Amino acid sequence: MTTLAATAMPRPTVKPPEPVVAVRRLEVAYDKGAPVLRGVDLDLFRGETVALLGASGSGKSTLMRSLTGFAPITAGRVEVVGHDVARLHRRDRRALRAQVGQVFQQFNLIPRLSVLTNVLAGGLHDAGPFNLVGGFTREQRTRALELLDRVGIAHKASEPARSLSGGQQQRVAIARALMQRPRLILADEPVASLDPRLADSVLTLLRDIALQDGIPVLVSLHVLPLALAHSDRIVGLRHGEVVVSAPTAHLDAAALAEVYDDGGDGDEHDID
């Protein structure tokens, strides 16, 4: 009887996903002073929400600013949506920033303008000649209304932004960021001025956007339970260095205490 030797079939090679953001050994210093960030590494991938933790002065906002060229990169490498940020010329930096949606603690809306107009402002970078007369296309208006519906406040479209509650204004700001069709969302303390219930709803919305649209969201927070409940990974900064970087499922409040040991100026933080 003739037997045939089994032939091992080669296993297909699975290529790891490319990060949308790749930061390597980043150093940031202002006016030749002491570095604010030292040796920071960070990857952000499509569809994930990453919480950035740290005490006041730890470098969270500086790290976010470095991703769009607003902070001086004095050493290391920062690549965002295919751009080498440190090497970009002014026009290219504007193009990069058009691909990065930003959500801030203070909302940064124009209070007297309508909710709809505030969202439309997120599309100014591609409004073409309509920019010159302050108008928008029908397609842009339709998209803005769809985004307002997505964040749950389409019924407020014609009202002035100043008439909305804080949680509603932050939803407008998120819709405005989505109007850019961003490839990355940076949310710098987006729920710091909201009560816990509203904070939960806004962070849930941001995480849903990351998952459904495949847009990575980097969100800085100071309340540990919110970070643990609303992120896939947590990166902790202390004195400008990364001291924690791990999947959220592997962390708890005790593991994150290191982030706040000797953390800056002693600002309070919530760990309960």
C-alpha positions in Angstrom: 0.0 0.0 0.0 1.3 3.4 -1.0 1.0 6.2 1.5 1.3 9.8 0.6 3.2 12.2 2.9 1.0 14.9 4.3 1.9 18.2 2.8 1.8 21.1 5.2 -0.2 24.0 3.8 1.3 27.4 4.4 -0.8 29.6 6.8 -1.9 32.9 5.3 -0.1 35.8 6.6 -2.3 38.2 8.5 -1.1 41.8 8.1 -1.6 43.8 11.3 -3.7 46.9 10.9 -2.0 50.2 10.2 -2.4 52.8 13.0 -4.2 56.0 12.1 -1.8 57.7 14.6 1.7 56.5 15.3 3.8 58.5 17.8 7.3 57.4 18.6 9.6 58.8 21.3 7.9 62.2 21.1 9.4 65.1 22.9 7.8 68.5 23.1 9.4 71.6 24.7 8.4 75.2 24.5 10.9 78.1 24.0 13.9 75.8 24.7 12.5 75.1 28.2 12.3 71.7 29.9 10.4 69.1 27.9 6.6 68.9 28.6 6.5 65.5 27.0 9.4 63.0 27.0 9.7 59.7 25.1 5.9 59.3 24.4 4.8 56.4 22.3 1.1 56.2 21.2 -0.8 54.2 18.5 -4.5 54.8 17.6 -6.3 52.4 15.4 -9.6 52.5 13.5 -12.7 52.0 15.6 -11.2 52.3 19.1 -11.7 54.8 21.9 -8.6 55.5 23.9 -8.8 57.4 27.2 -5.9 59.7 28.1 -5.5 60.2 31.8 -3.2 62.4 33.9 -3.1 65.1 36.5 -3.1 68.8 35.7 0.2 69.6 34.0 0.9 66.0 33.0 1.0 66.9 29.3 -2.4 65.6 28.1 -3.4 68.7 26.1 0.1 69.1 24.8 0.0 65.6 23.4 -3.3 66.3 21.7 -2.0 69.6 20.3 1.1 67.8 18.9 -1.1 65.6 16.7 -2.2 68.5 14.7 1.0 70.6 14.7 -0.1 73.1 17.4 2.7 72.0 19.7 6.4 72.1 18.7 7.8 68.6 18.1 11.4 68.8 19.3 12.2 65.2 19.0 10.7 61.9 17.9 8.1 61.3 15.2 4.4 61.9 14.9 2.4 60.4 12.0 -1.3 61.2 11.7 -3.5 59.9 8.9 -0.4 59.4 6.8 1.2 62.8 7.5 4.6 63.3 9.1 3.4 66.2 11.3 6.8 67.7 12.1 7.6 68.1 8.4 4.3 69.7 7.2 4.2 73.1 5.6 1.4 75.5 6.6 -0.9 74.5 3.8 -0.5 70.8 4.6 -1.1 71.4 8.3 -4.4 73.0 7.4 -5.3 70.0 5.3 -4.4 67.7 8.2 -6.5 69.7 10.6 -9.5 69.4 8.3 -9.2 65.6 8.8 -9.2 65.8 12.6 -12.4 66.6 14.4 -12.0 68.3 17.8 -14.3 68.4 20.7 -13.5 70.8 23.6 -14.6 71.2 27.2 -16.1 74.7 26.5 -18.0 73.5 23.3 -16.6 76.5 21.2 -20.0 77.2 19.6 -21.1 80.6 18.3 -23.9 81.3 20.8 -26.0 83.6 18.7 -26.0 81.4 15.6 -28.5 78.5 15.2 -27.6 75.0 16.0 -27.7 74.1 12.3 -25.3 76.9 11.3 -22.9 75.8 14.0 -22.8 72.3 12.6 -22.5 73.6 9.1 -19.4 75.5 10.2 -17.7 72.1 10.4 -17.9 71.9 6.7 -16.4 75.2 5.8 -13.1 73.6 4.7 -14.9 72.0 1.7 -17.7 74.5 1.1 -15.8 75.9 -2.0 -17.0 79.2 -3.4 -19.9 79.3 -1.0 -17.3 80.2 1.7 -17.1 83.6 0.1 -20.8 84.4 0.6 -21.4 82.5 3.8 -23.7 80.0 2.1 -23.8 76.2 2.0 -25.0 73.7 -0.5 -28.2 71.7 -0.1 -26.2 68.6 0.3 -24.3 70.1 3.2 -27.5 71.2 4.9 -29.0 67.8 4.5 -25.9 66.2 6.0 -25.9 68.6 8.9 -29.5 67.8 9.7 -28.8 64.1 9.5 -25.9 64.5 11.9 -28.1 66.4 14.4 -30.6 63.6 14.2 -27.8 61.1 14.9 -26.7 63.0 18.0 -30.4 63.3 19.1 -31.1 67.0 18.8 -32.4 67.5 15.3 -35.5 69.2 16.8 -33.2 72.0 18.1 -31.8 72.8 14.6 -33.3 76.3 14.3 -32.7 77.4 17.9 -29.7 79.6 18.9 -26.9 77.5 20.4 -27.0 79.6 23.6 -30.5 78.3 24.4 -29.3 74.7 24.8 -28.1 72.9 27.9 -24.5 72.0 28.3 -25.1 68.4 27.3 -27.0 69.5 24.2 -24.3 72.0 23.2 -21.6 69.2 23.4 -23.8 67.1 21.1 -23.8 70.0 18.6 -20.0 70.2 18.9 -19.8 66.5 18.1 -22.1 66.9 15.1 -19.9 69.8 14.0 -16.8 67.6 14.2 -18.5 64.8 12.2 -19.4 67.4 9.5 -15.7 67.4 8.6 -15.8 63.7 7.8 -12.8 63.3 10.1 -10.4 60.4 10.2 -9.6 61.1 13.8 -11.5 62.7 16.7 -9.7 64.4 19.6 -11.9 65.2 22.6 -10.1 67.3 25.3 -12.0 67.0 28.6 -15.3 66.9 26.7 -17.4 66.1 29.8 -15.6 68.1 32.5 -18.4 70.6 32.8 -21.3 68.1 32.6 -23.1 66.2 35.4 -22.4 62.4 35.6 -25.5 61.4 33.7 -24.8 63.7 30.8 -21.1 62.7 30.8 -22.1 59.1 30.4 -24.4 59.8 27.5 -21.8 62.0 25.7 -19.0 59.4 26.1 -21.3 56.6 25.0 -22.1 58.7 21.9 -18.3 59.2 21.1 -17.6 55.5 21.6 -20.5 54.5 19.3 -19.1 56.9 16.6 -15.7 55.2 16.9 -17.2 51.8 16.5 -19.7 52.5 13.8 -17.6 54.9 11.7 -14.2 53.3 12.3 -12.9 56.7 13.5 -10.4 56.5 16.4 -11.3 58.7 19.3 -8.7 60.0 21.8 -10.5 61.4 24.8 -8.8 63.0 27.8 -10.5 62.5 31.1 -10.0 63.1 34.8 -12.7 60.8 36.3 -11.4 57.2 36.4 -14.7 55.4 36.4 -15.6 57.2 33.2 -12.4 56.1 31.6 -12.9 52.5 32.7 -16.5 52.5 31.5 -16.0 54.2 28.1 -12.7 53.2 26.6 -11.0 50.3 24.9 -7.5 51.3 26.1 -6.1 53.7 28.6 -2.9 55.7 28.4 -1.8 57.4 31.5 0.7 60.3 31.6 2.7 61.5 34.6 5.1 64.4 34.4 5.1 64.1 30.6 5.9 60.4 30.4 3.6 57.4 29.7 3.4 55.3 32.9 0.4 53.2 31.9 -0.7 51.9 28.5 -2.9 48.9 28.4 -6.4 47.6 27.4 -9.0 48.9 29.7 -10.2 45.4 30.6 -6.8 44.7 32.2 -6.9 47.8 34.5 -8.7 49.0 37.5 -8.6 52.0 39.8 -5.7 50.6 41.8 -3.6 49.9 38.7 -4.2 53.5 37.6 -3.2 55.1 40.9 0.3 55.3 39.5 -0.9 57.9 37.0 -1.5 60.3 39.9 1.4 59.6 42.2 3.2 62.9 42.7 0.9 64.1 39.9 1.6 67.7 39.2 0.0 70.3 41.4 -2.1 68.0 43.5 -5.4 68.6 41.7 -8.2 66.3 42.9 -9.2 63.3 40.8 -12.0 60.8 41.2 -11.2 57.2 41.6 -14.4 55.9 43.3 
